[in-house]
Amino acid sequence: MSTLFKFLLKCVLFMSFAYCFYIFKLHLWNYVITPTPLNNSNASYHEKETLAVIEDLELYLRMSSKFLDKYESFLLPSLRYFWPGNVSIVIVLDEENAHDKELGKTLSLSYPYPRVEYQSPIHPSIYHHYGHERMQRDFFYAEEKVRKRYVGYIDTDTVFVTRVIPELLFEMGKPVVIGAYGKDVEWWGQVSVTTASMFKSKEVMRCMSYFPVIMKVSHIIELRQYMEKLHNKKFDEVYKTFSTGTFSQFNVMCQYIWMFHRDEYKFYFHLKSNNSGIWHGEGSSPGRQPYEFYQTNVSDQQKVPKPRAAIHYRYHRNWTNPSTLQNVVKAGICFSGGFDLCPDLCKHLNRSGLQRELYRFEYNDWSWDQRCLDEQRKHYQLVTAQTDDEAVKSLKAGCVEVDHLSFQP
């Protein structure tokens, strides 16, 4: 073999090796040297599942331009401080409203850069001509506007009160549901009768007791189909029949998933206290399951006081006082990391104390439960473990701005 041939062969082999190494480095090097976060994580399988499913959630806000002030005063700042990173949210406005059309253009260009959709007016025969009934009816057709597997219903006066982490909304890949049981006030007692009439079965919980209310979109479709079969009517006819003054779309949704998809959600049951938060005795509302039902059909684990991500602010005590909003948001900032980031802001709060807003919703207070503080500690341990630069940036903004939050009642 000639010297020239040997030289050429070596060149070919070397070039082949170099090319292969280049391809290897280009496409595979990162998988060998830097594994993907999912494979490199110490999280359990269920924790990874929860982290993955949060990407399949879209918040749903049904509003009109006349509620813009509430959106800007309540939801928007709390979302900015406590939901760092990209927020997947669709805002649905009235198509026939010229002000809504103009508002949609503005909203889509500003934080949280929502996807804006418009809802066509429905025929007056379908509902009772009240705006909130139109809104509630639209909630039952989420698939028309939502592009992800899960929908998270919120309102313009939703105020987030803590750093939102995946484990607050999903557990083991299942949406968290927090319902109230026991004897309720008269109005909600009548709501329980409406729900029971719709299902021809006792209501299991008051589900207007937390935000966001997360449902699998396909289950909302199934709910409409179930109602049509049960009542032998079109869903809109069923809706109009029952959606009079004492009606809750969330109670209806939770009733359906409890009856037919119980294993696909993580249910929590919180015993209803009176409005002062002192009494939490036995009893039940007329259309709701009796107190004994929850002793045999609900586990002790399901009665653990799960922290809430948000409150329904306009149904919060002393909500018309701007200092109430400031104090509620300030507590969330401090417990979510502000004790270290902005100690002057938090110096009047007890770092070891209870953040009661995690256990309050619409004049109800569950902070009497002695387990609340322990559950709060667990939540904030997870918050601390997941705090990143984006979260710190959001909290620092809150540290500066919170004392300037204001609104016109």
C-alpha positions in Angstrom: 0.0 0.0 0.0 1.5 3.3 -1.1 2.3 6.0 1.3 -0.1 8.4 -0.5 -3.0 5.9 -0.2 -2.3 5.4 3.6 -2.3 9.1 4.0 -5.6 9.5 2.2 -7.3 6.7 4.2 -6.2 8.3 7.4 -7.7 11.6 6.3 -11.0 10.0 5.4 -11.2 8.2 8.7 -10.3 11.4 10.6 -12.8 13.5 8.7 -15.5 10.9 9.3 -14.8 10.8 13.0 -14.8 14.6 13.2 -18.1 14.9 11.4 -19.7 12.2 13.6 -18.4 14.0 16.7 -19.8 17.3 15.4 -23.3 15.7 14.8 -23.1 14.1 18.3 -22.3 17.4 19.9 -24.9 19.3 18.0 -27.8 17.0 18.7 -27.0 14.8 21.7 -24.4 16.5 23.8 -27.0 18.3 26.0 -28.8 15.1 26.8 -25.6 13.5 28.0 -24.0 16.4 29.8 -27.1 18.4 30.8 -30.1 16.1 31.3 -33.6 17.6 30.9 -35.0 19.1 34.1 -37.7 16.4 34.3 -35.1 13.6 34.4 -32.7 15.5 36.6 -35.3 16.4 39.2 -35.6 14.8 42.6 -39.4 15.3 42.4 -41.6 12.3 42.6 -43.6 11.0 39.6 -46.8 12.7 41.0 -44.9 16.0 41.5 -43.7 15.9 37.9 -47.2 15.2 36.7 -48.5 18.2 38.6 -45.8 20.4 37.1 -46.6 19.2 33.6 -50.4 19.6 33.9 -50.2 23.3 35.0 -49.1 24.0 31.4 -52.4 22.7 30.3 -54.5 25.2 32.2 -56.0 28.3 30.8 -57.6 30.9 33.1 -61.0 32.1 31.9 -62.3 35.6 32.7 -65.8 36.6 31.5 -66.2 40.4 31.8 -67.4 43.5 30.1 -66.0 47.0 29.9 -68.1 48.3 32.8 -66.1 46.1 35.2 -62.7 47.3 33.9 -62.1 49.2 37.2 -62.5 46.1 39.2 -60.2 44.1 36.9 -57.5 46.8 37.2 -57.9 47.3 40.9 -58.2 43.8 42.1 -57.3 41.0 39.8 -54.5 42.6 37.8 -52.1 43.7 40.5 -52.5 40.4 42.5 -51.9 38.4 39.3 -48.7 40.4 38.6 -47.3 39.9 42.1 -48.3 36.2 42.7 -48.4 34.5 39.4 -44.9 35.1 38.0 -44.0 34.1 34.5 -46.4 33.7 31.6 -50.1 33.5 32.4 -52.3 31.6 30.0 -55.6 33.5 30.2 -58.5 34.2 27.9 -60.7 37.2 28.5 -64.2 37.0 27.0 -66.0 40.2 26.2 -69.4 41.0 24.7 -69.3 41.0 20.9 -72.2 43.5 20.5 -70.6 46.1 22.8 -68.6 48.8 21.1 -66.8 49.7 24.3 -65.8 46.0 24.8 -64.4 45.9 21.2 -62.2 48.9 22.0 -61.2 47.4 25.4 -60.2 44.1 23.8 -57.6 45.8 21.6 -56.1 47.5 24.7 -56.1 44.4 26.9 -54.3 42.2 24.4 -51.4 44.6 24.2 -50.8 44.9 28.0 -50.0 42.5 30.9 -50.9 39.7 31.2 -51.2 39.8 27.4 -54.4 37.7 27.3 -56.0 36.1 24.3 -59.2 38.2 23.8 -62.4 36.5 22.6 -65.9 37.9 22.0 -69.2 36.2 22.9 -72.1 36.7 20.6 -75.3 37.8 22.2 -77.7 34.9 23.0 -81.4 35.0 22.4 -83.3 36.6 25.3 -85.5 33.5 25.6 -82.5 31.6 26.8 -82.0 33.5 30.0 -83.6 36.1 32.3 -82.0 39.2 30.9 -79.5 39.6 33.7 -75.9 40.1 32.8 -74.7 37.6 35.5 -77.0 34.9 34.1 -75.5 35.4 30.6 -72.1 35.1 32.2 -73.0 31.9 34.1 -74.5 30.4 31.0 -71.3 31.1 29.0 -69.3 29.2 31.7 -71.0 26.0 30.6 -69.7 26.5 27.0 -66.0 26.8 27.9 -64.8 24.7 25.0 -65.9 27.5 22.6 -63.2 29.8 24.0 -60.6 27.7 25.9 -57.8 26.1 24.0 -56.3 23.9 26.7 -57.5 20.8 28.6 -58.3 22.6 31.8 -60.2 25.8 32.4 -59.7 27.9 35.5 -62.6 30.2 36.2 -61.8 33.5 37.9 -63.6 36.9 38.3 -62.6 40.6 38.0 -62.6 40.8 41.8 -60.5 37.7 42.3 -57.5 38.7 44.4 -54.6 36.2 44.7 -53.2 36.2 48.2 -50.1 34.0 47.9 -47.5 32.9 45.4 -49.3 30.5 43.0 -47.4 27.3 42.6 -48.6 24.2 40.8 -49.2 22.2 44.0 -51.8 24.8 45.1 -53.9 24.1 42.0 -53.2 20.5 41.2 -52.2 17.4 43.3 -50.9 14.2 41.7 -51.9 15.7 38.4 -55.5 16.3 39.5 -57.3 19.7 39.9 -57.9 20.7 43.5 -61.5 21.3 44.5 -62.3 23.0 47.8 -66.0 22.8 48.8 -67.9 23.8 51.9 -70.4 21.6 53.7 -72.7 21.9 56.7 -75.5 24.4 57.4 -75.2 27.5 55.2 -76.9 30.9 55.2 -80.4 31.0 53.8 -79.6 32.2 50.3 -77.0 29.4 49.8 -79.4 27.0 51.4 -81.8 27.8 48.5 -79.0 27.3 46.0 -78.5 23.8 47.4 -82.2 23.1 46.7 -81.8 24.3 43.1 -78.7 22.1 42.6 -80.6 19.1 44.1 -83.5 19.7 41.8 -81.2 19.8 38.7 -79.6 16.5 39.6 -82.5 14.9 41.4 -79.9 14.2 44.0 -78.7 16.0 47.2 -76.0 18.6 46.7 -72.6 17.6 48.1 -70.9 20.9 48.5 -70.9 24.7 48.1 -68.2 25.1 45.4 -68.2 28.9 45.3 -65.6 28.8 48.0 -62.3 29.1 46.2 -60.6 30.5 43.1 -59.6 29.5 40.5 -62.3 26.9 40.0 -60.6 24.4 37.7 -62.4 21.9 35.6 -61.5 19.6 32.7 -63.2 21.2 29.7 -64.5 17.8 28.4 -66.3 17.3 31.7 -68.2 20.6 31.1 -69.4 19.3 27.8 -70.4 16.0 29.4 -72.3 17.9 32.0 -74.5 19.6 29.4 -75.2 16.3 27.7 -76.1 14.7 31.1 -78.5 17.5 31.9 -80.2 17.1 28.5 -80.7 13.3 29.0 -81.9 13.8 32.6 -84.5 16.4 31.9 -85.2 15.5 28.2 -84.6 19.1 27.2 -81.9 21.1 25.5 -79.4 22.4 27.9 -80.3 26.0 27.5 -83.9 25.1 28.4 -82.6 23.4 31.5 -80.4 26.3 32.4 -83.3 28.9 32.0 -85.5 26.7 34.2 -83.1 26.6 37.1 -81.0 29.8 36.8 -83.3 32.0 38.7 -82.1 34.1 41.7 -80.7 31.1 43.7 -78.3 29.3 41.4 -74.6 28.6 41.3 -72.8 27.3 38.2 -69.9 26.2 40.3 -72.1 24.1 42.6 -73.5 22.4 39.5 -70.1 21.7 38.1 -68.7 20.3 41.3 -71.8 18.2 41.8 -71.3 16.6 38.4 -67.6 15.8 38.8 -68.2 14.4 42.3 -70.9 12.1 40.9 -69.1 10.9 37.7 -65.4 11.9 37.8 -64.5 11.8 41.5 -61.2 10.0 41.0 -60.0 12.7 38.5 -60.0 15.5 41.0 -58.5 16.1 44.5 -61.5 17.0 46.7 -61.3 18.9 50.0 -64.3 19.5 52.2 -64.3 22.4 54.7 -66.9 22.5 57.4 -69.0 25.7 57.1 -68.6 28.1 60.0 -71.0 31.0 60.6 -69.9 34.4 59.4 -68.0 35.3 62.5 -65.9 32.1 62.1 -66.6 31.1 65.7 -69.3 28.4 65.4 -68.8 25.4 63.2 -71.4 23.0 64.4 -73.3 20.2 62.8 -76.3 20.5 60.5 -76.9 20.9 56.8 -78.8 23.1 54.3 -82.1 21.8 52.9 -80.8 20.6 49.5 -77.4 19.4 50.7 -76.3 16.0 52.0 -76.9 15.5 55.7 -74.0 16.1 58.1 -73.7 12.3 58.7 -72.9 11.8 55.0 -69.5 13.5 55.4 -68.6 11.3 58.4 -68.9 8.1 56.3 -68.2 9.2 52.7 -65.4 11.8 53.2 -62.0 10.8 54.5 -60.1 12.7 57.2 -57.5 13.6 54.6 -60.2 15.3 52.5 -61.1 17.5 55.5 -57.6 18.9 55.8 -57.7 22.8 55.5 -56.2 23.3 52.1 -54.9 26.8 51.5 -56.6 28.9 48.9 -54.8 30.7 46.1 -57.3 33.6 46.1 -60.2 35.3 47.7 -63.4 36.9 46.2 -62.5 40.3 47.3 -65.9 42.2 47.0 -67.3 39.6 49.4 -64.6 40.1 51.9 -65.1 41.9 55.2 -64.5 45.6 55.0 -63.7 45.4 51.3 -64.7 49.0 50.6 -61.8 50.2 52.7 -58.7 50.5 50.4 -56.4 49.6 53.4 -58.1 46.2 53.5 -56.9 45.4 50.0 -53.4 46.7 50.8 -53.2 44.6 54.0 -54.5 41.4 52.3 -52.0 41.7 49.4 -49.2 42.8 51.7 -49.6 39.7 53.9 -49.3 37.6 50.8 -46.2 39.4 49.7 -44.5 39.0 53.1 -45.3 35.3 53.5 -44.3 34.6 49.9 -40.8 36.0 50.5 -41.2 39.6 51.5 -40.0 39.1 55.0 -36.5 38.9 53.5 -37.0 41.0 50.4 -38.7 44.0 52.0 -38.4 43.7 55.8 -39.6 47.3 56.4 -42.9 46.5 54.7 -43.4 43.3 56.8 -42.1 44.4 60.2 -45.6 44.6 61.7 -46.4 41.0 60.7 -45.6 37.9 62.6 -43.5 35.6 60.4 -44.6 32.6 62.4 -48.3 33.6 62.5 -51.3 32.5 60.4 -52.1 34.2 57.1 -55.9 34.0 57.6 -56.7 34.9 54.0 -55.6 31.5 52.9 -58.6 30.2 54.7 -61.2 32.8 54.0 -63.7 33.1 51.2 -66.9 35.2 50.9 -67.4 36.0 54.6 -66.5 32.5 55.6 -63.5 31.8 57.8 -62.0 28.4 58.2 -58.9 29.6 60.2 -60.4 28.2 63.4 -59.0 24.8 62.4 -55.9 24.2 64.3 -54.3 22.4 61.3 -54.3 25.6 59.3 -50.9 26.8 60.5 -49.2 23.4 59.7 -50.8 23.4 56.2 -49.6 27.0 55.7 -46.0 26.0 56.6 -46.1 23.1 54.1 -47.3 25.5 51.4 -44.6 28.1 52.0 -41.9 25.4 52.1 -42.9 24.6 48.6 -43.0 28.3 47.7 -39.5 28.8 49.0 -38.2 25.8 47.1 -39.7 27.1 43.8 -38.7 30.8 44.2 -36.8 31.9 41.1 -35.6 35.2 39.7 -39.0 35.9 38.1 -40.8 35.4 41.4 -38.4 37.7 43.2 -38.8 40.3 40.6 -42.6 40.1 40.9 -42.5 40.3 44.7 -40.2 43.2 44.7 -42.6 45.1 42.5 -45.3 44.3 45.1 -43.1 45.6 47.9 -42.9 49.0 46.2 -46.5 49.2 44.9 -48.7 47.6 47.5 -49.2 50.6 49.7 -50.5 52.5 46.7 -53.2 50.1 45.7 -56.6 51.9 45.6 -60.0 51.8 44.1 -63.4 53.4 44.0 -66.0 51.2 45.8 
